[in-house]
């Protein structure tokens, strides 16, 4: 991820007061122009990273609303990664800073839809939606990177459709982005999966046993050796299938991707539909149903604590052990 200069949608009044006290008019103008390159108020004079056009009124209103709920400004960054496996936006918390990163190569309306989607995720965290986390090292990185990617996939599975609905309900063109960018990238991911030589594996008894053994070792600090990459990859690809089905089906965009999975990876296709059925059974339309669903998916996949932790982001409390 390549970060550009941040954009905080709130005027720095203290800085302006200091400027007014300065003795040199030239110095005032110079510093003010430098300030406006990274900071502006939540009004139509602001631009998202990578965009030449100013933010639309509905974008400004959406940012204002979420900032008011959050009680602090949101900082914006640009990113340039175009990999099919990398999302077009991300919301994150680093200490006291809340930020949204958005791909700088997107067209104006798609960029706004991506930002609106990420604003919805910030709201979900404020409102007490659950998220899955993994064990981290001292540098703040997952001890097992593949577990971190799985946690991200399950979080997206349960939370992304709700974020889409919030954004589209405010008038952002979510469907266009799904059709013109999200779907082609998903299809490209399937092509890369075929080229990688991915082989489905379903030795669940040994796999679950290895996960339990590793979870005990993390708790006790003992050294163990386990190997379960094939089954883990099958689970993760099934979660990706279910996530794509949830987001694309409401717009009639999933049939081609569905055929690709069914033809090339029938076992993953079946497991993905079982996960999809769990989400449909327990729902994701509100906080309580979403929280129940994320727990049920984690239990269904036999992903144990402390390798995977369910946390209420609004309170910081672990809610499932």
Buried (B, 14 or more C-beta within 10 A) or exposed (E): EEEBEBBBBBBBEEEEEEBEEEEEEEEBEEBEEEBEEEBBBBEBEBBBBBBEEBBBEEBBBBBBBBBEEBEEBBBBBBBEEEEBEEBBBBBBEEEEEBBBBBBBBBBBBBBBBBBBBBBBBBBBBBEBBBBBBBBEEEEEEBEBEBBBBBBBBBBBBBBBBBBBBBBBEBBBBBBBBBBEBBBEBBBEBBEEBEEEEBEBBBEEEEBBBBBBBBBEBBEEEEEEEBEBEBBBBBBBBBBBBBBBBBBBBBBEBBEEBBEBBBEBBEBBBBBBBEBBEBBEEBEBEEBEBBBBBBBBBBEBBEBBBBBBBBBBBBEEEEBBE
